């Protein structure tokens, strides 16, 4: 059974585990490398997990499948408090194609709308055609491009 919910304060270790797993599985999909993330201190992981568990400036949702963490996605507040950036979207290979990623992002977008965000952006490497197609299917529009990446936006109001 799949559950999607916000991370809890005490679950920072689950955040660390799934984030490292995502960087191993999809190393070219993220601007952070596994090596960089692996070198972070326990206190840094704890703070990031805890910060994402409450308030509106950072939020991380998890996918749980049979009580195991199998995916994550985050929104961080941008320079303006009505704009958020969708980050770290990843679902384990066993759940790809099931709609879990779509449901995860929808849940996070609903949370964002309920918390005063008006626009959500996502930055995607152009060589990640799967991610680009995914965001376009979810109603994001490409607003800027360069040879390396595309910036997509979705209006929530």
N, C-alpha and C positions, 0 to 999 in steps of 0.2 A: 504494500500500500504506500502511495506517495503522499507526503505531507510537505507543505511549503509554509515557512514561517520565519519571522525575524529571529536572528541569533539572540541567545540569552547571555547575560553578562559573564556567567561562569563557563561559557562554552568557547572561550578564546582558543583553547587547545584544538578544538574541532576546526575552528577557522584556520589555524596554522596548518593542520593536516590536509584539509581540502585545498587550501591555496597552494601548498607545495605540490600536491598531486596534480593540480591543474597546470602548473608550470612544467612538470615533467611530461605530462601528456601532450600539451600544446605549446611548446616552447616558442614558436614563432607568432603566436597570437597575442602576446602580451609584451608591454614595454619593459616589465621587470623580468629578470632572468631567475631561474632556480637558484643559481649560485649566489646572487645578490640576496634573495629572500632567505636562503638557508643561513646566511651569516648574521641575520638579524638577532638581536638579543631576545630572551624570553620576555623581558619587560616591555619591549617594543611590540611584540605579538599580543601580549596581554592588553596593552593600552589600545591597540587598534581594534581588537575584538570587543573590548568593553565600550569603546567610543561608538561602535556600530550597533550596540545593543539598546541604546536609548537616545532620546533627543531627535533632532531633525537634521543636524549637520552631516551626519554619517549614518548610513543604515545598510546592513547586510542581511539578506534573506538566504536561507538554506533550503535545499531539497533534502528531505529524509526519505529513504526508501527502505522499508523494513527496519526502521530505526537507525539506519546507517546514513551518514552524510554523503550525498552523491552529487552535490552541485551547490553553487553559490552565485550571487550577483549582489552588487553594491551600488548605492547612489551616494555621492558626496556633493555637498553644496558647492556651487561655483563662486565666482567673484560677486555675483548678485544673488541674493537669497531666494529669488524666484527661479533660478536656473540650477539644475543639478546635472551631474555627469554620471552616466551609467558606466560602471567599471567591473572588471573581474568576472564577467559572465562566463560560466563554465558548467557543463554537465558531463558526468562520467559517460564513457562510451556505451555502457549497458543501457542507459536511458535515452540516448540520442534517437530521434525519430519517433518518440512516444508522445510528444507534446509537452514534456516536462519543462523544457527550456522556455517555451512560449508561456506556459502557466507561471513559471518563476518570474519572468520579466513582467507579465501582466500584473502579478501580485505586487511587485515592487513599484510599478507605475501607479497603481491604485494608492499605495501608501504615499507616494510622492505627491499625488494630487490632493490627498487628504491632509497633507502637511504643508500646503501652500506653494508647492512648486508649480510653475506654469509651463516651463520648457525643460525637456531632458535632452542632453546631447550624448552622443556616443562617438568615440574616435576609433576607427577601424583601419588596420593595415590593408592596403589595396590588394595584396596577394591573398587575403583571407576572403575569398569569394563566398564561402559558406556563410560567414558572419554578415557580410554585406547583404546577401539575399535575405537572411533571417531578419535583419533590422528593417529592410524595405517591406517585407511581408507584415511586420508589426506596425506599419504606418510611419516609420521614420523617413525623412527626406534628406538627400544629400544636399548640404548647403555650401560646402567648401571641399576642394580636392587639391592635392598636390601629387607629385609622383610617388610618394611614400604612403600617404594615408588620406582617408576621407572623413569629414566631420558630418555626422548625420544629426538631425534634430527631430523631435516630436513634440508638438504642442499638446498640452494637457487640458487647456480650457476651450 
